[in-house]
């Protein structure tokens, strides 16, 4: 799935784009873009004038009209090529996805349980609600939800990542995708889609650039460009009668020709951004695909660029996801090494990341080597939700570790009590955002293990960048308010929601939206679905439940919660690219006034020759140079439209100033240089 910008130079994509450029000359396609449709009509008109000129009845030399006509058609073809290049990368990805399809036989179950009778059927015959069995080595025949079993699944056909994932029933990791492979054990799967509606089918449709719908922002910009086009069309149309009147009144010169008027119109309307607008939008979706994110609409990509509130889950997004032991805090009169030894013994059979971190901390801090469990002859007491503690019985020693209240009850049963010093330590650890685990041996409390959520490296700097962009970050966690406040302060988020419930998340989003904010959120569970459905940008994890994926408007194939930050940056880059090229397009029209207006009216009003600041060789050379530049600048900007302007986390004011300084000034200067160079080349080649 993952691609890169080397696709820009892919010969097959270029060949396909060239063919598409000609197919897109269909008037039914051209009329969708008002700016380029005007160029299309103008090209058709000058084509007729070319035929007329070669028949001996031309308004200007046949060679001049032919040159203008050819370059007008090239302008349309170059705009079509830009759009086709953007679409081509999506179509190439769609072709690659189609190749992943395989003829799969499904083990359809008569009843929704593993022991039921199995019937082997072709996967395309499965319907929503059917149940199938997938065992080690089998390809999962259709999208579905695990209702029984647990297995390791290779999802590289979808995500591009080779690392296997665990899929199991009854949790937030129950969704499976057709075409992925079971590596171990077995799964009973309830099919959740009908043929033609699979995730792979949706992906193929979504990455096809041609099927992309315009976003509200893009529609608004299209209306603006169409309005400018109509204004210039009316202005240009009035020049012909004005020219005729001026010639009759002065008795000198020649009226302006239709060919020159068409050239003037094409050069003055915003053809540069008009020709690149569609390519910019398609390329934005393509960049999402490169990030392994499937956006269900272009609207979602663009909304990501306008987001000003990010809701981020604490665990796995802001923190590493697993608490780590960071300190042994002994009770009065207890040797810290004795506490570490007891804590390590109680954790030897604990395979959770927290348990392993206790063993490692004792080893690194006090050189306590791990003991061989099989040789200890110990009886390990596993953690349960009821007891909320675990431990070990070894050579007459009874060691327990767990939550403070659970261990306190156990110690009291042993005729002991929780020392006030330990109670204070527990409160201090909780206040700092950590998790205290009390360790006791028999009736004696030894001390506290401090577990801490480890904030991801660099995340604080990322949040600072978002803050400079005017984006508020809100951490969502099920932790208590004390723990949430400590982690929020360490991570540098702007706000937090502690003890979050589905209702609380939904309420928070609605409150922010009522204040005029655009909210982005990520989630993977069924309990996240209501909030995902409410959020403006809702990123569901591919590993999550079907309910979460249906509620979101983006699916992260990597199931990486931090991807939300990257998604916002891609959306910002799309808007920055569109703004930059719009600024360039509008400003570069100014230079064309100085090329075409003097050329068009210099025979009637010789004084206008003073506006020929570029000292162009002749009126016909000036007009032709402007038309050629107008076409070539589209080609020159295609790489920028597809790659996007370099993203930098700056505020709206600074961004506007940068656009005006770089693209506004650049768009003003470039045509003066370009048109002059083209004019010199035409003269040197004796074409003007």
N, C-alpha and C positions, 0 to 999 in steps of 0.2 A: 504493500500500500504506500509506503513512504516514497516520495519522489524528491527531486531537487531541481534547481534551475538549469542544470545541464540539458534538461528536456527542451529548453529554449532553442538548442542547437540540434535537436534530434531531426535527422533528415526525413524520417517518415512523417513526423508531425508537420514539418515545413511543406513537404509535398502535398499532404492532405489539405493544409491551409491554403495552398495556391489553388487547388481545385475548388475548395469551398468559396474562395474569393469570387470566382466566376459564377458559381451557382447562386450566390447571394445577390447577384445583379437582378434577380427576380423583383419586379416592382412591388409585389406583395410583401417582400422582406424589407425593401428599402423604405417603404412608407411608415414602418415602425419607428424610424429615426427621422424626425422632421428636418433636421439640419442636413443630413446626407441625402434626403429625398429631394431637397431643393437643388443640391449639386447634381443629382441624378437627372432631374428635369432639365437643368441647364445644359448638361452634357448631351442629352437627346436633342435639344434645340440647336446647339452648335454643330451636331452631327448633320442635321438637315441643312444648315447653312454651309457646311463643308461641301456636301453634294452639290448644292446650288452654285457654289463658287467654282468648282471644277467643271460645271456645265456652262460657265462663262457669265454668270449673273450674280457674282459675289459682291458683298458690301465691302470686302477687303481682300487682299491677296489670298489666294487659296492656301498657300503654304502656311500663312499666319493663322488662318482659321483652323486648319488641320492641326497645327501644333497646339493651339489652345484646347481643341477638342480632345486630343489624345491625353494631354495632361489632366484635364478634368476627369476623364475616365480612369486615369491612373489614381487620382485622388480617391475616387470611390473604391477602386480595387485595393488600395493600401489600407483604407478604413476597414474594408471587409477582411483583409488579411490579418489585421490586428485582432479583430473579433474571432476569426477562425483559429488563430494561434492560441488564444486563451481557451477556446473551446477544445482545441486539439489535445491539450494536455489532459483535460478532463476525460475526453473520449479515449485517449490512450490508457488511462487508468481504468476506465470502464471495460475496455477490451481485455486488460490484464485480469480483471475480476471475473469476466466471463470465462476465461480459461481455467479458473479455479473450480468451475462447475464440473462435477463428475456424476456419472450414472451410479446412483447409490441404491442399494437394496435395503429396505427397512424391516426390522423385526417387530411387526405389529402384534400387540398383545390383545387377546380377547377380553381380558379384564385388566384394570389398572394396578397390577401387582406382578412382581417378578416371576412368581411360580405359575402364572397363567399360561395358557397355550399360546404358542408363537406361530404367526403366519408371515412368511416372507413375501413382501410386496415391493414394487418400485416406489421410491420415495415420492415422485410427483403425484401418486394417487392418494397420499395422506391428506386428511382433512382436519380442520381445527377441532380439537377435542379428542382425537385419536391418541392412544398411548403406545409408546414404542420402547423397546429395550435396546440399550447401547452398551456393549461390553468392550473390554480392552481390545484395541486394534480396530474397532468399528468407527466409521465416519458417522457423525450425528446427522440423521437424514433431514431434519427440518428444525426451524426455530421452535423452542418450547421452554417449558419450565420443569425442573426436576421435582418429582413428587416422591421419589424413594431412592436411597443410595447416596454414595459419595464417591467421587472419582477425580483423577487428575486428567485435565483436558489440554490438548495442544491447540491454541487458537491462532497460530501463526498465519494461517490462510486468510484471516480477517485482520489481525492487528499488525502483522509483520514482525511480531516479537516471538522468539523461540521458547522463552521460559514458559513452562506449563503452569496452569492455574487450577485451583480446586473448585469444583462445582458440587453442591450438595443441596438436599431438600430442606425446606423450612426456614430459609434465611434470606439474606440479601445477596447471596451468591448462587442463586438458583436458576438464573436465566442461561440458556445455552443457545448457540447459533448453528444453524445448518451448515455442514461442510467442515466443521471442526472435528478433531479426532480424539477419541477416548484413549488415554495411554495406560490407565490401570483401573482395576475394579469394574464397576458397572453402574448404570443409571437407568431408572425408569422415568421416561419423559412424557409429559402431556404436550401435544402439539398445540401451539397457540396461534398459528396462521394458516391460511389456505394457500394452495399453489399460486405462485406469482406475487405473493405478498411477503415473501421472506425478507429478512434483513439484507441479504445479499442482493436481492432484486431492488430493494429500496436504495441501497448504496449505489448500484449501477445507474439508477435513474437520477440520483442526486449529484453524482460526479459528472454527468453529461451536461456540459456547460450550456448546450442549446435549450435545455429544459428549465433554465433558471428564470425566475420571475423578478421583475424590477422591484427595488425597495422603495419605500415612501420618499426617502431623501433623494434617490436617483430620479424618481418621477418628478419631484419638485425641481431638480436641476434641469431635467429635460424640458419642463414647461418654461423655465427661464430661458434656456437656449432657443426654444421655439419662438418665444416672444421676441428675443433679439433678432432672430432670423426674419420674422414678419416685419419688424421695424425697418431693417435694412432693405428688405424686399420692396416695401412701399417707398423708401427713400430712393432706391435705385430706379424704380419704375418712373418716378417723377423727373429723372434726369433726361430721359429721351425727349419729352415735349419741351423741357427747358432748353435742351441743346438745339432743337429745331428753331425755337423762338430766337435764341441768341444768334444763330447763323443768319436768319432772315433779317434780324434787326441790325447786325453789324455789317452784313454783306461780305463777310470773309470766313474762311475756315470751312470745315466739314462737320456735319452733325455726328454725334457719337454713335458708333455702331452697336448692333445687338450683341455681337461677340464680345466687345469690350465691356458692355454693361453686365453680361453674364460673368465675365472674369472678375469684374469689380465686386459683384454680389458674392461670388464664391470666396473671394479673398477677405471680404469684410465680415461675413457671418462667422460664428465660432466653429469653423470646420475642424480645427485641431482637436478640441475636447469632444466635439460631436462625433468624430471618427473613432476616438479612443474610449469613450464613456462606457460602452458595453464591455470592452476588453478589461477595463479597470475593475468593474464589478465581478466579472467571471474570475479574474485572477485572484480577487480577494477570497472567493470561495475555494479556489485551488490552493491558496496558502493554508487554509484550514485543513484541507485534505493532507497537505504535506505535514501538518502537525498531528496527523492521525485523528482528526476530529471531523465527523460528518455533521454538517449543518443541514437541517431539514428545510431551510429556506434562506434566501439571500437576505431577507428581512432580519433574521437572527444575527447574521454576520455584521450587518450595519449597526444593529442595536448594540452589539458588543462595543462598537466604537464610541457610542454615546453614553455608555454606562457610567454612572457616578457613585454607585454603591455596590460593594462586593460583599456578599455573605459567604464566609469561609468556615468550613467545619474545622474544629481544632485538631482532632486526632487524624493523623495521616496527611494533613494539609499544612498546618502551621507547626505541628510537632511531628516527630519521627513516627509516631503511632504506637510505640511501645515504651512504657515507663522503664527507667533504668535506675538501678541502685547506685547512689552517689555517696552515701556516708553511713557509718555505724555510729549511733549516738548512745553511749552506755548510761545505765542508771548509776546512782551514787554507789561507790565501792566496787564497781564491776570493771574488770580489765577489758579494754576495748577489743583485745585479741580474743578473749574468751567469748565475747558477744559475737565477733565475726565467725569464730569456729562453730558456735551453736547455730548461727544463721545459715552457714554453709551446709552443715549436716542436714538441717531441715529442708534445704533447697535442692539436694542432690537428685532427687527424683522428680523435681519440678521442671518440666520441659518448656514452660512458658518463657517468653523473652525476659520477663521480670525475674523469674526464678533463676535463669541462667546468669543474669546480670549480678545477682547476689553472690553466686559461686565465683564469678570472675573477679568481683570487687574484693572479696576475701583473699583470693589468690594473689592479686596484684598489690594490695595494700599491706597484707600481713604475711605474705609468702605461704599461705595455707594451701597445700596441694589438694587437688580433688581426690577423694577416696573412691576405691572400686566398690560400687554398690553391691555387686554380687558377693564380695568377700566380707562385707560388714555384718551380714546376718541381721540386718535391721528390718524393722517393720515400718513402712512409710504410711502416713495418714494423708490421703489426698484431700485437696481443697474441695469443698462443696458450697453451694449457695446457702445452705441452711447453717452450716457451722461458721462459714467465712474465715476459716483458718486451715492450715495444713501443718504437717510436722513429721516427727520420726520417733520411734521407740527403739533405743539402742543400749544394750548392756545395762539395763535398769534405769537409763536416762529417758525422760519423757520431755521432748522439746516441741514447742508449738510456736508458730508465727502466723499473724493475721491482723485483722483490724483491731483497733484498741478496745472497743466494747466487747468483741468476741473473746479476745484473750483475757480481758478482765473477768468475764464470767467464768472462764475456764480456771483461772488462777484462784478465784474465790471458792470454786469447787474443791480446790486442793488446799483450802484453808489459808490462802495467801491474800494479798491485796495489791492494787496498782499504786506504786509510790507517787507522791505529788510531783516529784521531779520528772518522772516519765510522762505524767499527764501534761505538764508544761511543755515538754519536748514535742509531744503529739500536737498540741495546739500551735506551737511555733512552726512546725513543718507544714501543717495545713494552711496556716496564714501565708506562708511563702509560696503556696501553690503546689506543694509536694504532697505525696501520699505516704503517711506513716504506717509501718508494719511493726507491731510490738512482738518481741521475742521473749519467751519465758521458758524456764526449765523447772518443771514441777511447780512448786508454789512461789518460786523466785522469778521476778521479772528482771531480765538482763539488760533490756534497753530497746532502742528503736532503730529500724532500718529506714532510711529516707529514700523513697522512690521519687523520681522527678521526671516530668515530661520534658524531653529534650527538644528545644526549639530548633528547627532546621537552620543550618548555616546559610547566611545570606538573605533569609526571609525578611529580616528587619529592614535591610536596605531596599528590598523590592517594595515593601510597604511605603517606605519613604518616597520612592519614585512615584508610586501611585498617588500619594498625598500631594506631590508637586503638580500632578496632572489634575488635581481637583477631585480625586476619587476617594470616597470614604470606605474604610475597611471595617467590617464587623465580624468578630469571631463568634461562632455558635458552638456551644458545648453543653453536654449534660452534667458537667461538674457543678459543684456548689459555687456560690458567688465568690468566696475567698480564693479558691483555686483558680477560677476563671479570671479574676482580677490580676492575680500574680502572673499568669501566663500571658494575658493581654498586655501587661506592662512590659514584660521581657521581649515579646514579639514585636511590639510597637504598633499594634492595631489601634484604630481610633475609638472603637466601642466593642462591647461584647454582650452576648445574651447567654446567661447561665441557666442551668436546669431547663434546657430548651425542650419543649414538647412540639409535636406537629402543629398544634393550634397556636403556640407562641411564635413559631417561625412564620406562619401564615399572617398573623397579626402584624409582625414586624415589617414584613414586605409591604403589606397594604398601607401601613403608616408612612413608610418611606415614599411609596408611589403617590399617596395622597398629597405629599409635599412637593410633587413635581419631579421626583427622582426616578431614574431608570436603574433597576435592580438586577444584578446577576447573582446566580446561586448555583452550587453544584450539589449533587446528591446521588445516592445509589439504592436507597431502601424504599419500600412501599410507604413508610411513614413520611418520606420526603416528597412523595408525589403531589400532595396539595400545594406545597410551597413552590415546587418546580413549575406546576401549571400556572401559578400566579406570577412568577418572576418574568421579567422581560427577556432575559437571557438565561436559559435553564439548561445546564450541562449535566446530562445523566451519564453515569459510568456504564460502560458496556458490560461490566461484570455484575451490574446490579439487577434488580427485579424488572420484569416486563412492565409493571405499573410505572416505575421511575422513567424508563426509556420512552414510554408512550406520553408521559407528561412533559418531558423536556423537548426543547427545539434544537438541541445538539446532542450528539453521542460521542463521548471520548473513548476511542477504541483501546487506548492504553490504560484506561481506568485509573488515571493519575489525577487526584483532586487538585493539585497545584496547577494543572493545565489551564484552569480558569484565568489565571493571570496572563498566560500566553495568549489566550483567546481574546482577551480585552486588548492586548497589544496589537494583534492582527487586525481587529476591528478598527482600532485607532489608525493603523497604517493605511487601511483602505480609504478612510475619510481624508487622511493627510495627502494621499496620492491624488485623490480626486480634486481636492482643493488646490493643490500645487499646480496641476495641469490645467485646471480651469483658469487660474490666475495667469498662467503662461499664455494660454490660448487667447484670452481677451486682450491682454496687453500687446501681443505680437501683431494684432490687427492694426495698431496705430501706424507702424512703419509702412504698411501697405498703402495707406492714404498718400504718403509722400511719393510712392512709386506710380500709382495708377491715376490719381486725380489730375496731376499735371499732364500726364500722357494723354488723358482723355480730352482735356479742354485746352491744351496749349495752342492749338491752331485757331481757336476762337478767341481765347484770352491769352496772348503771349506773355502777359505779366505773371501767369501761373508758373512759368518756367523757373521762377525763383524758388518754388517749393521743391524743385528737383535737387534736393540737397545731396542725393547720392550720385549726382552727375551721371545718370544713366544715359546710354548711348543714343537711344531713339525711343519715340513713343511705343512702337510695337515691341521693341526689346524690353522696355520697362514693364509692360503688361505681361508679356510671356515670362519674364524672370519672376514676377510676383506669383504667377500661377504655378510655376515649377517649384518655387520655394514652399508654397502652400501645400503642395503634395508631398514633397520630400520630408518636411518637418514631421509629418505623421509617422513615416517610416523611422525617422531618427528617434522618436519618442516611444516606439513600441516596446523596447526592452525595459524602459522605466515604468511604463504602464503595467507590464506583466510582473516585474520584480517588485515594484512599489518603492516609494521614497523611503529612505532610511528612517526607521522609527527612533524617535528620541522623546523621552518623557518630559514634555514642556507644557505649560499652560496655554490656554486659547489665545491670550494676548500676544505672547511671545511667538506662537506658531503663526499668527496672522502677519506679524512683522517680518518673520523669516520668509514667508511666502512672497510678500511684497518685495522684499529686498533681493531674494535669490531668483524666484520664478517670475515675479512681476518685472523687475529690472532686466533679467535675462531675456524674457519674452519681448521686451522693448528693443534691446540691442541686437539680438540674434538676427531678425529680419533685415536690418540695415546692412549687416555684414553679409548675410547669405544672399540677398537679392543682388547686391553689388557684385559679388563673386560670380553668380550665375550670369549676370549681364556681361561681365568681362569674358566669360567662357563662350557665350553665344557670339559675341563680336569676334573673338579669336577664331572660332570655327566658321565664321561667316554665315551664321544662321539668323542673323538679325541685322 
